[in-house]
């Protein structure tokens, strides 16, 4: 009887054991899910706090506009300041251009003391020997030299000073145009990299959601661990790309600081969008390019070379000058050996006259210089034609690129919508378990590529627009 009861009890225990074990596994799995949810919630709150902190820090930074960046560069850029200093030298020379027509006046003064011994033998045999012959001589002169004619070289030099002044002003304009273009390109490159950073952060959010889903599926027993590992690998790769992108943005900001002559590590933020002028026409740019600073500088070099030729030819003509001087001389002798010599002598008076210098032969140096000046005139004409050809080619290439980038921009703006819709559909399907991780990753990569192409098209279109404005000189306006 006891054995029978014992067997019944053992039988009951065996029958109840699988049920208790099932409930135990379910309870353990529920506790594990709850723990994972709590951990995810903590991570979610942490990233939310980090995002809000980063957003508040970015909001606290001053927004620097492209107009402010250009204005700062125009005032403080070192290349522009150096160019202005070079132009100032030409301006100083120009302010003294009429000094070529006024005479030159010089004053000379001197005094001389003598202490001599002298021996003389006269024709009648008389001999004289005297030492300690002391004398003092004082002389002074005010001389005037006025060039009246030098083959018109004075007029040529005056005109050349004016041309050099205008050339210096064109150099400043050319430097300003190049600096403004560089600042604009640098500024919008920061905007481009900032948009690229947002794209990376969007990919990070997608990868984070993939990690969450993969972990959940693995916890409930319907997922596999390689999906979780791959999702984490992709998330870490995006985090590394984010760090690199942030470093690149800081480097570009320091480049912009240098162009603006701003202190290092100046904190600021830039705008989020790239505005593009889509109304530029080729004809307007081609016409305006004839007057850009580079073309005007090449043309001005031709004028300067022509004046240099006239200046050199002036050496073939005689030079006529008016000379005048007021002289004063006084000599005092304490002792003389000859009774007829003067103890005191003073001379003063005004003299004047004309001098003509006629070039006859100077080893053919003037002829050589004239040939070189003629060759330089021809050379500067070739330089101008070459610069015109380069400018026209640059305008055509920039405009073609500008048109192509506008079309690419319109295409990519449409394509980004398709890529986002495609990713949304695949993601929802993936959540339901009807799509694989490979399909989701392919849609995610398609979105990343579309965003990269869109960002690149925007920047390239802006770069081409800036180049067209630089070539046409519109940046000065």
Secondary structure, DSSP 8 states (H G I E B T S, - for coil): -HHHHHHHHHHHHHHHHHHHHHHHHHHHHHHHHHHHHHHHHHHHHHHHHHHHHHHHHHHHS-B--HHHHHHHHHHH-HHHHHHHHHHHHHHHHHHTGGGGGS-EEEEEEEEEEEEEEEEEE-TTS-EEEEEEEEEEEEEEEEEEEEEEESTTHHHHHHHHHHHHHHHHHHHHHHHHHHHHHHHHHHHHHHHHHHHHHHHHHHHHHHHHHHHHHHHHHHHHTSS-HHHHHHHHHHHHHHHHHHHHHHHHHHHHHHHHHHHHT--TT---B--S---------HHHHHHHHTTSHHHHHHHHHHHHHHHHHHHHHGGGS-EEEEEEEEEEEEEEES--SSTTS-SEEEEEEEEEEEEEE----STTHHHHHHHHHHHHHHHHHHHHHHHHHHHHHHHHHHHHHHHHHHHHHHHHHHHHHHHHHHHHHHHHHHHTT-S-HHHHHHHHHHHHHHHHHHHHHHHHHHHHHHHHHHHHTGGG-
